[in-house]
């Protein structure tokens, strides 16, 4: 497809590069006291270019930080990409990696799944074509480096599991907003306790994606589904079916609100208007 004028002009990129692109220079890991952490920083900031998705951008499209030395914006969560919202890779206790161990991170990068969540959207390509082929030493280095990054939101409280929603569902009480939709469409895989099945169907309680400020990713996966392909270390493939063809915008909003407010989650309610906006951008 031809790019229309004036977007087809290339010379503005030269000006943008002068303003925002860093000078090419060798990686300097001297400010990291641990050689493994330094190796992780090199992989994350360079070859992995994790910030391209997971760091927020200015209106002029440059990343707000290119390394952890440039502030807490680095890897603090990016804006929507192809209908998915990359989450924070910092130590945020609810919406980032604050409650993850180094092994949680390694397992996720190697297999696309761990006891807390599963890959979706663009991250499935990252795991399939890149991360699963890395050796354990490099994956550990990445994990150890990410665990050095403090939370970007000091006001964010730690996650604590709350069994109240599970008890109600187990006792046949589906009176909460979205609970009946959850019972009829989601509970067989994600269970009444929201804990799913480890490395098969991801937990929803405490899941950073579920609790994020922007519910776009949650809405997207409900509408269009997602496929978790097998990897070398976890060869089984699992698929979440699409529900957009049979659930209305209001029903998707209701079940999204339910999972964002259950099992100790603290996500804000979702409206039918929020769902309608995402529906326009995805294939259902």
Secondary structure, 3 states (H helix, E strand, C coil): CCCCCCCCCCHHHHHHHHHHCCCCCCCCCCCCCCHHHHHHHHHHHHHCCCHHHHCCECCCCCECCCCHHHCCCCCCCCCEECCEECCCCCCCCCCCCCCCCHHHHHHHHHHCECCCCECCCHHHHHHHHCHHHCCHHHHHHHHHHHCCCCCCCCCCCCCCCCCHHHHHHHCCCCCCCCHHHHHHHCHHHHCCCCCCECCCECCCCCCHHHHCCCCHHHHHHHHHCEEECCCCCCCCCEEECCCCCCCCHHHHHHHHHHHHCCCCCCCCCCCHHHHHHHHCCCCC
